Amino acid sequence: MPSSNPLPPKENALFKRILKCYEQKQYKNGLKFAKQILSNPKYAEHGETLAMKGLTLNCMGRKDEAYEHVRRGLRNDLKSHVCWHVYGLLQRSDKKYDEAIKCYRNALKWEKDNIQILRDLSLLQIQMRDLEGYRDTRYQLFMLRPTQRASWIGFGMAYHLLQDYDTALRILEEFRKTQLKSSFDYEHSELLLYQNMVIQESGALKEALDHLTRYSDQICDKLSIKETLGKLNLELKRYTEAEVYYKDLLMRNPENTIYYAKLQEAQQLITANEKLKMFSEFQELFPRALAPRRLPLTFATGEEFRILVDKYLRQGLHKGVPPLFVDLRSLYKDPEKVDIIQKLVLQYVDALQKVCRFSEEDSESLPKEPASALLWAFYYLAQHYDFLGDTERAVSYIDAAIDHTPTLIELFVTKGRIYKHGGDAMEAYKWLDEAQGLDTADRYINSKCAKYMLRANLIKEAEETCSKFTREGVSAMENLNEMQCMWFQTECALAYQRLEKWGESLKKCHEVDRHFSEIIEDQFDFHTYCMRKMTLRSYVGLLRLEDVLRAHPFYFKAARCAIEVYLRLHDKPLKDETAEQEFNTGIETIS
């Protein structure tokens, strides 16, 4: 529907130039053209021109003026879809999505087939997860632009997200038929894989298998094909076929632990002996691979476990693998295995000190172990006893390791960790500071040291430590917030809480909350990008991730801290005026 106050040709040409300037981000020129129209007394209150001037001002950061002009324009032309659309764009820029949706719906009352308004509305609906509304809007876009790829994909995806798989598949299949047979490229490949994903989610596993087999030659992602074929055959209890696919996948990547688990399922291995036999075959096939040597330790028991873990430990200590304990830590649920490992490593230490071998019974014809083997044995025992809660013995072994090699940073980090687990935060920080002094260019050690400082309530020192790796000219705290460094902010909040600086603690908690809100906002740009680039499976994965984003541990940690602070303030309100002023200073940025 045309504006209730149309412009004559000359002014209309100027108005079109305002639109062009807005699209090309030439905002100053846009304001000049708007001024030319509005300076004419006849059109001083022209609604659409006022609205466009407001939109341009908003892009220049003059928000108050922008709202004033747009509202004035709307009052002068309530039946203009342009005014309502522009008002919606302003609301969207302020993250007021519900209000923006209302504006778009009002705009569509006067221009129901406007493609741009419908597209903008669909973006807000998927952002707000108004899936029924999204489906209806995508249907309108589909009817208006049935030849566009995005119309088909968006329409089909709307039904997929609503779990109406049959309709989604019919739409996707009709669209696939319209594709030229010669244009099998990455985008077409992704469409087929997305279609297969929808079939799987509908529960039609046999149809999904047939579909993937039929179109496998048109799909570029060969790894996804094999993984999906293996998974589908396994779920359909076609074990022989599944076994072939998982063996093939292991030839590609012998370190993937999931493939081994799926292969055991395909071969229907139940007893430990059957599984051990399978892994021994892969150990011969992939002598350098770690996974086929590590995985049997999970289910082997007794003497069999002792033989396997003995070999595994010797190789790790000989090679000098720092995360050897972390690798084996999951075995510590079984006290018998813990006892076997402890006896073996103590035996290694004794033998290495006496004859430089892992056992005094080893043949003298074998070469002696490197001096570092004893160091890594001490290092392992320190972590072992720390995990068991024996702080005294853990410290004695880490001290022996430091005496052996006083320049190895990992030893100081581990000593700090032992004291942290023992409850001495200040001593833990001192050892991390020592480690950081050995290599000031190591960002990991720097961050770890800062974290331990925060645990010891040394907030200013932690900020100074982090400043070595933040942008110059900006305070470290400000830059860490800008980088969404949530580990620092959660630890900072907890440190302020311990120091009873309630305002500062809440400020940090709200900063973490703001990061999660920003991550949710950041998905907005992907609604059009993923549809255009056909990364449909990743896009659906993104939407599902965003829906559970606040289940992340960082959010829980910050939320719990904030709740505890608010409850403390409720139970014991601040009475001192100075304390209240400090609290208000801390939370002034929260709103």
N, C-alpha and C positions, 0 to 999 in steps of 0.2 A: 504494500500500500504506500503511495507517495506521501511525502511530508504534507502536513496540513498548511504549511507556509512555504510553498516552493519559491526558489530563487530564480530571477531572470537569467538569461544566457550568460551575461558578463560575470555576474556574481557566482553563478553555478560553475563556470570555468575556474574561478578562483578557489571555490570549495573543493573541486577535484584536485587542484594543486596542493591544497592542505593535506588531503588524503595521501597524495604521492609523497609529500615531504615527511609525513608520519612514517610511511612504510620505509623510506630511505634514511630515516633518523636525522633529517635536516630540520631540527625542531625550531631553530630561530627563524628560518625562512617560513615555516608553517605559521608561526605567530604573526609574521608580517602580513601574510595573505589573509589571516583571520581578522587582523586589525583593519585591513582594507574593506572587508565586508561589513564589519561591525561599526565602522566609523560613519557609514551611511545611516542617517536617522531612520530610514524605512526598515532597516534590517539590524538595528542595534540590539534587538532582543531575539534574533533568529536562533531558535533552539538548537539545531544541529551544528551550527557554526560555534555557538557557545560550548557545546559538548566537546567538539573536536579541539577547541582551544584548551579546554580543561584537560583533555587526554594528553595533549602536547605538554602542558605545564607539569603534569604528573611525571612524564618522562624526564623532565628537567629537575625533578626533585622538589618542586613547589606544590606540595600535596594539598595544603589548605586552600590555596587559590584554585587548584584543580577541582576539588570537591565543590567549591562555591560556584564555579562556572558551569560544571556539569549539572548540578541541581537547578541552577537558574535556567539552563537550557531545557531541562526536563519539565520544569513548571510551565515553560512557554510552549512546549510541544509534547504533550503526554502521549500522543498517538504516533510518535516517530520511533521506528525500530532502531534508528541510529542512536538516538539519545539513550534508550534503554540498554542497547548493546555497549555503548561507551561507559555507562554507569556500571554495568556488569564487569567491564574490563578493569575499572578502578577498584571495585570490590575484590576482584580476583588478585590484583597486585598487592592488596592488603591482607591476603590470605582469608578473606571472609567468603568462603566458597558457597555457603548456604545462601547468603544474600546475593551473590553473583548469579547463582542458578535461578533465583526468583526474577532477577533483572532479565536474564536471557529468555525466560518463559514469557515475560511481558513483551519483550521484543518480538517473539515469535507470534504473538497474538496479532500483530500488525504486519508481519512479513513471515508467514509460516513456512515458506520454502527457501529461506535464506541459508545457503550452504555454509557460509562462514559462522553464522550464529549457531547453527546446528552442530558444527564441528567443535566450537568452543564449549557448547553445552555438554557434548559427549565426553570431552576431556575432564570437565569438572565432575561429571557423574561417575566416571571410572575412578577418579581420584578419591571421591567420597564413598565409593563402593555402593552407589545406588544402581545396582545391577539391572533391576527391572526398567528403570528410567533409561539406562544406557542402552538396553536392548531396543527400546522403542525409538530412541534417537537414531541408533544405527540403522534401524529399519527404514526410517525416513530418508536418511542419507543414501541408503541402498536403492530406494525407489527413485531418488532424484539423480543419482549417478551410478546406474547399473553397470557401466563399462569400466569403472575404476576398480583397480585391484584392492585398494584400501576399503572400499565399500563392502566387498565380499568378505574380506578377512575380518574386519571389525564386526560385521553382522554375525558371522559364524562364531567368532570368539565370545561374543555376548552370550550366546546360547551355551557355549562350553562352560563359561564361568557360572552360569545358572544351573549347571549340571543337566541340561537338556541335551544329552549327547546325540540322540538320533537326529534332531533338527540340525545341530551343529555339523554333524557328518554329512547330511544331505547337502547343506550349503557348500561345505568344503569340497565335496565330490563334484558338484555342479561347476564350481569354479575351476577345479583341476581339469575338467573336460574342455574348458575354454582355452587352456594354455596350448601354445603351439608345441607340437611334438619335438621340434628341433631345438627348442630353447631350454634344454635340461642343464641348468646351471646351479650355483649354490643356493639361490633363492628358491628355486623349484624344489631342490633337495630338502631345504628346511621346511617347506610346505608339506612335503610327503611325511617327514618325520613328525611334524606337529599333528598331522592327520592321524598318524599311527598312535601318537600319545593319547589323542582323544578316544580312539577305538579301545586302547588298553584301559583307560579310566572308566569306560562304559561297562567293562567286565567281559567284553567279547574277545577273549584271548586267542581263540582259534582264528577269528577273522583278522585280528591284529597280526598274527603269524603269517597268514596267507597274504595279507596286504604288503607286509615287509618283504616277503619272498618275491612277490610279483614285481615290486618296483625297486628292488635292491640295486639294479644296474643304473638307476637314475639318481641314486643318492650318493653324494660326495663323501659324507662322513662315514667311512668304512668301519671305524672303531665303534661308533654308535650302533651300526647295523649288527655287528657281531655280539656286542654286549646285550642288545635287545633280543636278538634271536636266542642267545643262551638263556636269558631270563624267561622268555616266553615258553621255550621248550621245557625248561625246568618246572614252571608253574603248571604246564599241561601234562607233567609226568612223562615226558618223552625223554627219558634219561640218556639213552644212547646218543641222540642228536645233541643234547645239551653238553654232554661230555666232550664231543668233538669241538664244539665252539669254545669251551673254556680251556681246553688244551691249546687250541690255536691262540687264544688270548694270552695265555701264559708264555707262549713262545715270543710274543710281542713285548710282554712286560712281566718278567718272573718275580718282581718285587711287590706285585699287587696282592695284598692279603685277601681281598674279597674274592678274587678268582679262585684261590685255593679252597676257600670255604664253600663256594658254589660247586667246585669240582668234586669235593667230598660228598656233597648232597647228590650230585649227578651219578656218582659211582656207588651211592648208597652205602658208604662206609660207616660202620657203627662202632666197632671195637677199636681200642687204642692201637692194637697191633696192625690192623688194616690201614689205619691212617699213617702210622709210622712207616709202613712199607711204601705207601704212596710218596711220602716226603723223601724217603731215601732215594727213590728213583729220580726225583727232581734235583736232589743234591748232586747226583752224578751228572745229570743233564746240565745243570747250572752251577758249577763249582764255586763261582764267585758271588752268587746271589745270597743275600742275607736271609730273606723270608723263609725259604725251605729249611734253614737250619734253626731259625728262631721259633717258628710256629709249633713244631713238635714238642717243645718244652712245656707248652700249655697243658697237654693231656698225658704226657709221659709220666710215669710214677716209679718210685723205688729205684732199683739198680739201673734200669733203663734211663731214667731221668738223670741219675748221677753221671753216667757215661756221656750222655748228650750235653749236659750243662758244663761238664769238665772241659770238653772239647771247645764249646762255645766261649767259655770264660778265657781259656788259654789263648784262643785266637784274638779275642778282644783286648786282652792285656798286652799281648805281644805287639799288636798293631798300635796300641795306644788310643783306644776309642773313649773319649771323655764321657759320652752319654751312655756308657755300658750299664750303669746301675739303673738309669731311667728306663732303658730298654727292658730290663728284667724285673722292674718294680712290680709289675702286675702279677708276677708269680708269688709275691709275698703274702698273698691271701692264704696260702697253704703252709702251715707251720713246718711240715716235714721238708718241703722244698727249701724253706728258709734255713733250716738246720744243715741240709746238705751243702747249700751254697756257702754258708759261713765256714763250715769245716774245710771245704776245698780252698777257699781264698786264704784262710789262716795257714793252711798247709803250703800254699804257694809262697806266702811271705817268708815262712820259716826256711823253705828250700832255696828261695832266691837269695836270701841273706847268706846261706851257707855255701851253696854250689852254683849259684846263678842259673838255676834251672827250676821249672815248676814242681819237680819232684826229685828227691834224692835217688829214686829208683830209675830215673831216665838214663838211657845209655850215654856213656861219656863220649861216644862217637858223634852224638848230636851236637850241633853248635849251641853255644851258651846264649841265654836270653839277653836282649839289650838291657842296659842299666835302667831304662825308663819303665821296664815291666814291673819292677819293685815299686816305683813311684805310683803307677796306676793301680797296683794292688792296694797300697796304702789309701789311695784316693777312694777306691771302691769300698773298702772297709769303713772309712769315715762316713760315707753316705749310708752304708748298711746299718751301722749302729745308730746313726742319727734317725733313720726311719723307724728303728725299733725303740727309740726314746732313751737310749743309753748315751746321754750327752757327754759324760766324762770320757768314755772310751772313744767316742767319735772325735772329740777334741784331741785326744792323744795320738790318734792315727793321722789326723789332718796336720798336726804339728810335725809328725815324722815325715810326712810328704813335703811340707814346707822346708824342713831341714835338708831334705834330699835335693829339692829344686826350688830355691827361694824366689825364682823369677816367673813362675807359672801363675798367671792371673786366676785361672779356674780354682786354684787351691784357696786363695783368699776369699773368693766369692762363696765357696762352699763353707769355709770357716764362719763367715758372716751368717750364712743360712743356718748353720748348726746353732749359733747363739740365738738367732731369731726363734727357731723352734724351741729352744730352751727358755725363752721368755725374756731374754736380755736384749732389748731393742737398741740400747745405746752402744753396747759392745759390738752388736751386729753391724751397726752403722760404721763404727771405727774400722772394721775389717774391710768393709766395702769401699770405704774411702781410701784405704791402703791399696786395694785392687785398682781403683780408678786412677790413683797416682802412678801406677806402673804403665798405663796406656791411656793417656788423656784423649786420644783420637778414637777410642772405641765407644760408639754410641750406645751399644747394649749395656756395657758396664756403667756408663754415665747414667743411664735411665735407672738401672738397678740401684745404684748408689743413691740417687735422688729418692727412690721409693723407700729405701731403708731410712733415709733422713726423715722422711715424712712419718714413718712408723715411730721414730724417736721424737716426733713433734718439732723437728727443726725445719720449719716451713721456709723461712728466709734463706737458709743455707741450701735447701733443696732447689729453690728457684734460681739461686746463683749457679748451682751445678748444672741445671738444665740450660742456662743461658749460653753455655758454650756451643750448643747445637741449635739455637734459635736465631731468628733474623736479627741483624744488627739494627740499632736505632729504635727498637720496639721492646717494651718490657717483656721478660720471659713469660710471665703469667698471661699477658695479653696474647702473645704469639701462640702459646700452648692451647689457649681457648680457641683461637682462630683455626688451629690445626685439628680441633676436636680430639685433643689428647685426653681421653676419658680416664685412663688409669691414673694419671696425675691428679685430675680433678676429684675423683672419688677418694683417693688417699688423702688429698688436701682437706676435703670435707670432714673426713673421719678425724684427722689431726686437729682441726679447729673444734670439732665436737669434744674431743678429749680435753682441749684447753678451755672449754666452756665459752668459746667465742661463737655464740649461736648464730649471729647475723652472718658472719663470714662463712660458716658451715652451710647455712641454707643457701647462700649465694652460689656456692660451688655445686650444690645439689641441683639447683635450678638451671645452672649452666649445662649440666649433663642432660637434664630433661630437654633443654632447648636443642641440644645436638640431635637427639632422637626426633624431635619435631622437624628439624632441618632435613634429616635423612628422609623422612616421610615426604616432605615438600619436594625434595630433589627428584623423586620419581616422576614428577609432572612432565619433565622434558622427554622422558622415555615413552610416554603414551603414543606420541606421533613417530618418534624415531624408530622404535622397534617394529611398528606396523609398516613403516617405509622400507626398512632394511630386512624385513622378514625373519627377524630373530625371535620367532614366536614362542618356542619352548622356553628360552631364557626369559622372555617377557612374562610369561605365566608364572615362572619360578620367582621372578622379582615381585610380582603382585602378592604371591603367597608369603614370601619372606616379609614384606612390609606389613602384612596383616598380623604377624606375630613378633614384630620387631622389638616391642617392649618386654619380651620375655628374656631379653639378653641379660647376662649377669651384671654388667655395668649399671644397667637401669635399676635392677633390683637392689644393688648395693647402695646407690644414691638415694633411691626411694626409701629404703629402710632407715638410712641415716636421717633423712628429712622428717620421717614419721617420728623417730625417737626424739628429735629436737623439738618438734611441735608439741609432742606429749609432755616433754620436760617443761616447756614454757607454759603449757596449760596447767600442769600440776603446781608449778612454782613460778608464777608470773614475775617479771622483772619489776622491782620496786625502786631501785636506785635510778635516779634521773640520768646519771652518767652512763650506767649500763644500758639503759633504754636507748640513749642516744647512739651508743656504739652498735646496738642491735639494728637500729634504723639505718645507720650508715652502711652496715653490711648488706641489708636487703634492698637498698634503694634502687638497684639495677634489676631486681627480680621482675617487677611489674612490666 
